[in-house]
Amino acid sequence: MADVFRDKNILVTGGVGSIGSEIIRKVLKYNPKAVRALDNNETGLFELEQELQSEKLRPLVGDVRDKERLRRAIEGADIVFHAAALKHVPLCEYNPFEAVKTNVHGTQNVIEVAMEEEIEKLITISTDKAVNPINVMGATKLLAERLTISANYYKGAKKTAFSCVRFGNVLDSRGSVVPLFKEQIGKGGPVTITDTDMSRFVMSIPKAVALVLKAAEMAQGGEIFIFKMPALRVSDLAEAMIEELASQYGYDPKAIKVEISGKRAGEKIYEELLTEDEAINSRETEDMFIISQAGERQENKKIAAKEYRSDKGGILMGKEEIKEMLREVLP
């Protein structure tokens, strides 16, 4: 891994987000020439700079919607991690044009400038919500995936390799359900869930970013790297967090109630990471599935299932497993 990033100029869009900032923290350990953090959150950039205190960090205020700003940010870069996105499903439902501007047009801007500057690799961060999308956020991220992968055909003789990584919910990331449940428990409840059958893929921030960097090392262009992740029922997560945290706030776990609030706009009951059609063009490693470009069919004898869903395949965690995972991510 050190050979991938040593003496390289790295750019991370969405650099102060949960995934973007952790990519920066990890890459700085591999002795890069410089790491550029591009974000429209000025305060977040200031706080990241204060936290890391690294002379190799370059905080850049800017937005992926601004192609000229991107051109200056990417100039001279070797590898770009594109993590900037609007990611909240209900907010994207009510602000669809803004979601398109950032997730679709912003991704196109990043791709076009990366191509013009002939960087080595562009890795677009995607989500399980891009699989069979029923909401605006998922549809825009699906387009971001397709734009990234199809850029390998569009680039002509340009050298840049375009690839994607796809994973599910990142535990304790900004805006995730874990901080919300923690806050609700701290107030004595109730803890609100939208549906008792709702299930989600989950992964810790460090684990997700470790796999992102591994994908960057492996990428040759045209791949979608899909990380194998455990899944859980959100209701089980709520109960596990109550049992783990209630006493810390001075409450009896049995006194904190769980209430059903109903599905929010655009929400799915379960998520998918790999479809049956995608499995045809994929191969399996120990920790991921790798989809190749269309038409490059792979031998997938190791793939036990034709699809990878959060409510199927025996991957749902029990409550004790959820508690063990929570102990790793909660202070």
Beta strands, then each sheet from edge to edge (+ up, - down):
strand 1: 9-13
strand 2: 34-39
strand 3: 57-61
strand 4: 79-82
strand 5: 121-127
strand 6: 161-167
strand 7: 169-171
strand 8: 191-193
strand 9: 199-204
strand 10: 224-227
strand 11: 231-233
strand 12: 258-260
strand 13: 272-274
strand 14: 282-284
strand 15: 288-291
strand 16: 308-309
sheet 1: 3+ 2+ 1+ 4+ 5+ 6+ 10+ 15- 14+
sheet 2: 7+ 9+ 11-
sheet 3: 8+ 12+
sheet 4: 13+ 16-
end
